[in-house]
Each structure stands twice: as C-alpha cells, then as structure tokens.
C-alpha cells in the first residue's frame, strides 16, 4: 500500500482508521515474514513506509479521542484550583531563599578571605614538614 497522506486519513472516521490500521499491520507481518524466510523483498523501504503509516493512523486516532476532552479541560482551567495557589507560594519561597543566599554569600566572602589566609599559613608550615 502506498503511503497515505495525512489529509486523506483525517477525513476518515475512527472505525475506518481502525480497519486501515489492521490491514496495514497484516501487510507489515507479510513483509516481515517474507524477509525472515530468506527471500529478498521487492521494495526494501516498504516496511519503513508501512510502519510510519501505522504511526500516523494511531496519532489520528489519539487526536480524535482527545478532542472532546479539550472542552472539559478549558472549563476546568477557568476555575482556580488550590494546587495553583500552593505552586505560587512555593515559587515565592524560592525567590526569598535565593535572596537570602545572595546576602549570605556576601558575608561569607569576608570570612573566606580570612580563612584562606590562615589556611595558607598552615600549608606553609605543614608543607615544610612533609618534605
């Protein structure tokens, strides 16, 4: 079977798409059986085309099954849920902690300089002893 264009497949109903998918899977099984038996396939790229067409059909079936659900999702988005409020609070807390960390880093910067000076002196003393 030649590769189907998406426009052609979109016009079909879900039941027709299921029938097409079954026939494509049968065709794919025949091609794989032909190859596994050791004979050379007439068209080696045919398996790839069939697999892609099956994927296209499955995608369309999933899209059509989700379309009614999208309307329900839009209605639920209009109402504010408590989950969104807690997420906003968590984001605010993260911002506050980041600000505190930045302020703490400035203070630590002074301490680390003193600490580095002390550690350098210790290394000089300790370095001579190790050699």
Residue, then its C-alpha position, 0 to 999 in steps of 0.5 A: x500500500x502506498x503511503x497515505x497522506x495525512x489529509x486523506x486519513x483525517x477525513x476518515x472516521x475512527x472505525x475506518x482508521x481502525x480497519x486501515x490500521x489492521x490491514x496495514x499491520x497484516x501487510x507489515x507481518x507479510x513483509x516481515x515474514x517474507x524477509x525472515x524466510x530468506x527471500x529478498x523483498x521487492x521494495x526494501x523501504x516498504x516496511x519503513x513506509x508501512x510502519x510510519x503509516x501505522x504511526x500516523x493512523x494511531x496519532x489520528x486516532x489519539x487526536x480524535x479521542x482527545x478532542x472532546x476532552x479539550x472542552x472539559x479541560x478549558x472549563x476546568x482551567x477557568x476555575x482556580x484550583x488550590x494546587x495553583x495557589x500552593x505552586x505560587x507560594x512555593x515559587x515565592x519561597x524560592x525567590x526569598x531563599x535565593x535572596x537570602x543566599x545572595x546576602x549570605x554569600x556576601x558575608x561569607x566572602x569576608x570570612x573566606x578571605x580570612x580563612x584562606x589566609x590562615x589556611x595558607x599559613x598552615x600549608x606553609x608550615x605543614x608543607x615544610x614538614x612533609x618534605 
